[in-house]
């Protein structure tokens, strides 16, 4: 039964990480619904999040390699050939600043408050659903090289709102990108490029917890299977999201978010 539970949690993490429905919000719900120790295993959450990170890293590996090579090449030689890659990396850095500041100032207090008030997460789901409706007719044309400092800051501020459990990071950044008139493909790429710095920072902070408590040897297989399923379903889920965004159907997630949001709000009220 433990193995099955850990696999289920890995699948939940994998499906919800790329989709604009909030992985953290779903984990909060399942922890409260089942009231079991497995759902308060923070180390396991760190591991399945890492599996999702690896899956998304593989998807964007070629883009990341090209951007990093161009970024450092431009710093070294100032060649115009790599200027676009340098500028794009700077837009990622600028877009990450708001969530970094908000994380330092508010993340711990927000999590402490909301962990004991799960009904608020239901409201956050509804807010995410409303945000997705704002871009129902989005048809931006901006490409990678058209992202401005203003765009990066606006998207970064919207991403910072997703520190609240129940508000989807991918949903918030996609909405921000589309509101700034980025094209659908450009929005997908930039949204997940912003995911990497935030995810890396979260994992670094989580390493101390893992080192302090360790992994119970009797749960090692549970951890491994949970990670495998998390990675597989993250990959599948991202491919699904890509098709939905390109077809202009991002708003369809609003229906699900309204339903689960109202249920969560009423059930935990």
C-alpha positions in Angstrom: 0.0 0.0 0.0 2.9 2.4 0.8 4.3 1.9 -2.7 1.0 2.5 -4.3 0.5 5.7 -2.3 3.9 7.0 -3.2 3.4 6.2 -6.9 0.0 8.1 -6.8 1.7 11.1 -5.3 4.4 11.0 -7.9 1.8 10.9 -10.7 -0.1 13.8 -9.1 3.1 15.8 -9.0 4.1 14.9 -12.6 0.7 15.8 -14.0 0.2 19.0 -12.2 3.7 20.5 -12.4 3.6 21.7 -16.0 -0.2 22.3 -16.2 -1.7 25.6 -15.0 -3.5 24.0 -12.1 -0.9 24.3 -9.3 1.1 21.2 -8.1 1.6 22.7 -4.6 -2.2 23.3 -4.2 -3.0 19.7 -5.2 -0.4 18.3 -2.8 -1.9 20.4 0.0 -5.4 19.0 -0.8 -4.3 15.4 -0.8 -2.3 15.8 2.4 -5.4 17.2 4.1 -7.9 14.7 2.6 -5.9 11.6 3.4 -4.4 12.9 6.7 -1.5 10.4 6.3 2.2 10.8 7.1 3.1 10.2 3.5 1.6 13.5 2.5 3.6 15.4 5.0 6.9 13.8 3.8 8.7 16.9 2.7 11.7 15.0 1.6 9.6 13.0 -0.9 8.1 16.2 -2.2 11.6 17.5 -2.9 12.5 14.3 -4.8 9.4 14.2 -7.0 9.9 17.9 -7.7 13.5 17.1 -8.7 12.1 14.4 -11.1 9.8 17.0 -12.7 12.8 19.4 -13.0 14.8 16.7 -14.8 12.0 16.0 -17.2 11.5 19.7 -18.1 15.3 20.1 -18.3 15.4 17.3 -20.9 12.6 18.9 -22.9 14.5 22.3 -23.1 18.0 20.9 -23.1 18.9 22.2 -26.5 17.5 25.7 -25.8 19.3 25.9 -22.5 22.6 24.7 -24.0 22.4 27.3 -26.8 21.4 30.1 -24.4 24.2 29.4 -21.9 26.8 29.1 -24.7 25.7 32.4 -26.3 25.5 34.1 -22.9 29.1 33.3 -21.9 30.4 33.8 -25.4 29.0 37.3 -25.5 30.4 38.2 -22.1 33.8 36.9 -23.3 34.0 38.4 -26.8 31.0 40.9 -27.1 30.3 39.4 -30.5 27.0 40.5 -32.1 26.4 36.9 -33.1 25.5 35.9 -29.5 23.8 39.1 -28.5 20.3 37.7 -28.8 21.1 34.8 -26.5 22.7 37.2 -24.0 19.6 39.5 -24.0 17.3 36.5 -23.6 19.2 35.3 -20.5 19.1 38.8 -19.1 15.3 38.8 -19.5 15.2 35.5 -17.6 17.3 37.1 -14.8 15.1 40.2 -14.7 12.0 38.1 -14.7 13.2 36.1 -11.7 14.0 39.1 -9.5 10.4 39.8 -8.3 9.8 36.2 -7.2 13.2 36.1 -5.5 12.4 39.2 -3.5 8.9 38.0 -2.7 10.2 34.6 -1.7 12.7 36.1 0.8 10.2 38.4 2.3 6.9 36.5 2.3 7.1 32.8 1.4 7.6 31.3 4.9 4.8 33.4 6.4 2.4 32.6 3.6 3.0 28.9 3.8 2.5 28.8 7.5 -0.7 30.8 7.2 -2.2 28.8 4.3 -1.1 25.3 5.5 -3.6 25.6 8.3 -6.3 27.2 6.2 -6.8 24.9 3.2 -10.1 26.5 2.3 -8.0 29.5 1.1 -6.3 27.3 -1.5 -9.8 26.7 -3.0 -10.1 30.4 -3.5 -6.6 30.5 -5.0 -7.7 27.8 -7.6 -10.6 30.0 -8.6 -8.3 33.0 -8.9 -6.1 31.0 -11.2 -9.1 30.0 -13.3 -10.1 33.7 -13.6 -6.6 34.6 -14.7 -6.7 32.0 -17.5 -9.9 33.5 -18.8 -8.1 36.9 -19.2 -6.2 35.5 -22.2 -9.0 33.6 -23.9 -8.6 35.7 -27.0 -4.8 36.2 -26.9 -3.1 36.4 -30.2 0.3 37.9 -29.5 3.1 38.0 -32.1 6.2 38.8 -30.1 9.1 36.4 -30.5 12.0 35.6 -28.1 14.0 38.6 -29.1 11.0 41.0 -28.7 10.8 40.5 -24.9 11.4 43.8 -23.2 12.6 44.6 -19.7 9.0 45.9 -19.0 7.6 42.5 -20.2 10.0 40.6 -18.0 9.2 42.6 -14.9 5.4 42.3 -15.4 5.7 38.6 -16.0 8.0 38.3 -13.0 5.6 40.1 -10.7 2.8 37.9 -11.8 5.0 34.8 -11.2 5.6 36.0 -7.7 1.9 35.8 -6.9 2.2 32.0 -7.5 4.1 31.7 -4.2 0.6 31.3 -2.7 -0.3 27.6 -2.8 -3.2 27.1 -5.2 -2.1 29.8 -7.6 -0.3 28.0 -10.5 3.2 29.2 -11.4 3.0 28.0 -15.0 -0.6 29.4 -15.3 0.5 32.8 -13.9 3.5 33.1 -16.1 1.7 32.0 -19.2 -1.0 34.5 -18.5 1.6 37.2 -18.0 3.4 36.3 -21.2 0.2 36.3 -23.2 -1.0 39.6 -21.7 2.4 41.1 -22.8 1.5 39.9 -26.4 4.1 37.2 -26.6 3.2 34.5 -29.2 2.0 31.1 -27.8 5.3 29.3 -28.5 7.3 32.2 -27.1 5.1 32.2 -24.0 5.6 28.5 -23.4 9.4 28.8 -23.7 9.8 31.9 -21.6 7.4 30.6 -18.9 9.4 27.4 -18.4 12.8 29.2 -18.7 11.6 31.2 -15.6 10.8 27.9 -14.0 14.4 26.8 -13.8 15.9 29.5 -11.6 13.0 29.2 -9.2 13.1 25.4 -9.1 16.9 25.3 -8.6 16.6 27.8 -5.7 13.8 25.7 -4.1 15.9 22.5 -4.4 19.0 24.1 -2.9 16.9 25.2 0.1 15.5 21.7 0.4 18.9 20.0 0.4 19.4 20.8 4.1 16.1 19.2 5.0 17.1 16.0 3.2 20.5 16.0 4.8 19.1 16.6 8.3 16.4 13.9 8.2 17.7 11.5 5.5 15.7 8.9 3.6 14.2 5.9 5.5 15.8 2.8 4.0 12.4 1.0 4.1 11.0 3.7 1.8 13.9 3.8 -0.7 11.9 1.9 -3.3 8.9 4.1 -2.8 11.0 7.2 -3.4 12.5 5.7 -6.6 9.2 4.7 -8.0 7.6 8.0 -7.1 10.4 9.9 -8.9 10.1 7.7 -12.0 6.4 8.2 -12.3 6.7 11.9 -11.5 9.3 12.3 -14.3 7.3 10.3 -16.9 4.0 12.1 -16.2 5.7 15.5 -16.2 7.0 14.8 -19.7 3.6 13.6 -20.9 1.8 16.5 -19.2 4.1 19.1 -20.8 3.4 17.7 -24.3 -0.3 17.9 -23.6 0.0 21.5 -22.4 1.9 22.5 -25.5 -0.9 21.3 -27.8 -3.5 23.1 -25.6 -1.7 26.4 -25.6 -1.0 26.3 -29.3 -4.7 25.6 -30.0 -5.7 28.6 -27.8 -7.5 26.3 -25.3 -5.7 27.4 -22.2 -9.1 28.6 -20.8 -10.4 25.1 -20.6 -8.4 24.6 -17.4 -10.6 27.3 -15.8 -13.5 24.8 -15.8 -11.5 22.3 -13.8 -10.1 25.0 -11.5 -13.6 26.4 -10.7 -14.9 23.0 -9.9 -12.0 21.9 -7.6 -11.7 25.4 -6.2 -15.4 25.5 -5.1 -15.2 21.9 -3.7 -12.0 22.7 -1.8 -13.3 25.9 -0.4 -16.6 24.4 0.8 -15.1 21.1 2.0 -12.4 22.6 4.2 -14.4 25.6 5.3 
